Amino acid sequence: MNGDKEDNMDAKKIGEKLKELRGKRTINEVAQALEISPSALSMYENGERVPRDVIKIKIADYYETPITDIFFI
């Protein structure tokens, strides 16, 4: 089945965590640092999508936060 791991993730909670981590930084600033589009980051923060694993790693590295603390909550 495609996306099994992501089926177990709560996209809304992940989005809330991502917004919290971004703080006062702009979506454009963070998206540029992550090398993703601002619209993709916005979808992640709004709980519309869960990022692919390679993007999860970039996000965790950027925020210096363990992947599990962001995506498996």
Rosetta blueprint (number, residue, H / E / L):
1 M L
2 N L
3 G L
4 D H
5 K H
6 E H
7 D H
8 N L
9 M L
10 D L
11 A H
12 K H
13 K H
14 I H
15 G H
16 E H
17 K H
18 L H
19 K H
20 E H
21 L H
22 R H
23 G L
24 K L
25 R L
26 T L
27 I H
28 N H
29 E H
30 V H
31 A H
32 Q H
33 A H
34 L H
35 E L
36 I L
37 S L
38 P H
39 S H
40 A H
41 L H
42 S H
43 M H
44 Y H
45 E H
46 N L
47 G L
48 E L
49 R L
50 V L
51 P L
52 R L
53 D H
54 V H
55 I H
56 K H
57 I H
58 K H
59 I H
60 A H
61 D H
62 Y H
63 Y H
64 E L
65 T L
66 P L
67 I H
68 T H
69 D H
70 I H
71 F H
72 F L
73 I L
